[in-house]
Amino acid sequence: QRHRRQGFCNLLHEMTRSTETRFLVITHNSITMSHMDRLFGVTMAEKGVSQLVSVDLERAEKLRAVG
């Protein structure tokens, strides 16, 4: 199972590099999420009101290294 996820992530990275195509992957899998450049989430702070949350993982890693 883990090997298949790693292969899927490698395939996405290769296709992104060679074709400059962007992909939207919907997952709760932490292995898959750890290979992404950016994460988006939808949260509901109050009933009936959804909010989009975004994290640029590359930028977050740079900030973490500085601080």
For each residue, the residues with C-beta under 8 A, 3 or more apart:
1: 4 5
2: 5 6 31
3: 6 7
4: 1 7 8
5: 1 2 8 9 29 31 32
6: 2 3 9 10 31
7: 3 4 10 11
8: 4 5 11 12 32
9: 5 6 12 13 31 32 35
10: 6 7 13 14
11: 7 8 14 15
12: 8 9 15 16 23 25 35
13: 9 10 16 17 35
14: 10 11 17 18
15: 11 12 18 19 21 23
16: 12 13 19 20 21 22 23
17: 13 14 20
18: 14 15
19: 15 16
20: 16 17
21: 15 16
22: 16
23: 12 15 16
24:
25: 12 32 36
26:
27: 32 33
28:
29: 5 32 33
30: 33 34
31: 2 5 6 9 34 35
32: 5 8 9 25 27 29 35 36
33: 27 29 30 36 39
34: 30 31
35: 9 12 13 31 32
36: 25 32 33 39 57
37: 56 57 58
38: 54 55 56 57
39: 33 36 54 55 57
40: 52 53 54
41: 52 53 54
42: 50 51 52 53
43: 50 51 53
44: 47 48 49 50 51
45: 49 51
46: 49
47: 44
48: 44
49: 44 45 46
50: 42 43 44
51: 42 43 44 45
52: 40 41 42
53: 40 41 42 43
54: 38 39 40 41
55: 38 39 60
56: 37 38 59 60
57: 36 37 38 39 60 61
58: 37 61 62
59: 56 62 63
60: 55 56 57 63 64
61: 57 58 64 65
62: 58 59 65 66
63: 59 60 66 67
64: 60 61 67
65: 61 62
66: 62 63
67: 63 64
